[in-house]
Amino acid sequence: MTVQSPGGRSDAVNSGRLEEWFKRLIPGVAAPLSFERISGGRSNLTFLVGDRADGRWVLRRPPLGERLSSAHDMAREFRIISALQNRSLPVPPVVGLCEDESVNGAPFYVTEFVDGRVLRSQDDLDLAPSLEERREIGESLVETLAALHAIEPESVGLGDLSRTGGYIERQLRRWQGQWEKSKTRDLPYLDRVHERLSRAIPVQRGVSIVHGDYRLDNVIIDADGGVAAVLDWELCTLGDPLADLGLLLVYWAPEPANLIPGFDPATRAPGFPSRNEAADLYAAASGRDLGEIDFYVAFSLWRLAIILEGVRVRYAAGQYGEETWGEGEGEAAIARLSEVAYDALP
């Protein structure tokens, strides 16, 4: 996995107190510990933790500064990953959760490090050089999503994770509310898309565990081209599984190519299944009717624009340390994303 030095704001990691926490939880940990920021995430902060005995773990915590009350819930995310341990879905093995903010300034959780490849962009395609392997990776990605949606929430103790009915209605309220709370500029297409989506909500057919941000760069790929672990469960809930598929298709091969700021997915490259093939693979694996998938694609574009706008605002406020993102071209790209969402409406 690609890592970079945290740099700048040191309050993301209190190394001394974290070392004491690790020693209490993990027998034989060999201090001192190192902490390196794992690149790629734009919501919670994720760190690779290492010790002198070559032990490796992953620590995940909220961004710095004030947080919306419904966002960055470490305990909830930890609960989901814990519930999926030893099931048919690959997730990182859990180590522990800390809700005592005196340890590191915010709640955090730790998992074991899962070795493998993360294909964040086409620059990483040297990690999957053959067309055959790329095909296998694409198929495994879709099949793993179908496997997640096949898990009965009650069977893993997640039946009370959220309400189950009216998923799209709830999501429209939630993300419109997030947009209104964090708004720092006018993006009129966001409100127009919200109005049109609200008038065209499909009938929900079934309830599944919905990942909420499922895409290639949120999984770790093993040596055989399969999914070794699904990451980043921050947005997971119960609801309509086609929302996950709609977002995956948005990320699969966005048009135009620069639609999502700073995002150049490996799935655009030769060898991976096409976007239509990915949808067909999911339909075959899940048995679900995709006749209204265009609605879910438009919804996912709208929600993604709101999420990225929130990330841009947090970067501008310094909640990710000294890193910057989303100014100038990024601002324009998010506005364009909201317009594409409007055009994608069926």
Secondary structure by P-SEA (a helix, b strand, c coil): cbbbbbcccccccaaaaaaaaaaaccccccccbbbbbbcccccbbbbbbbccccbbbbbbbccccccccccccaaaaaaaaaaaccccccccccccccccccccccccccccccccccccccccccccccaaaaaaaaaaaaaaaaaaaacccccccccccccccaaaaaaaaaaaaaaaaaccccaaaaaaaaaaaaacccccccccccccccccccbbbcccccccccccccccccccaaaaaaaaaaacccccccccccccccccccccccaaaaaaaaaaaccccccaaaaaaaaaaaaaaaaaaaaaaaaaaccccccccccaaaaaaaaaaaaaaaaacc
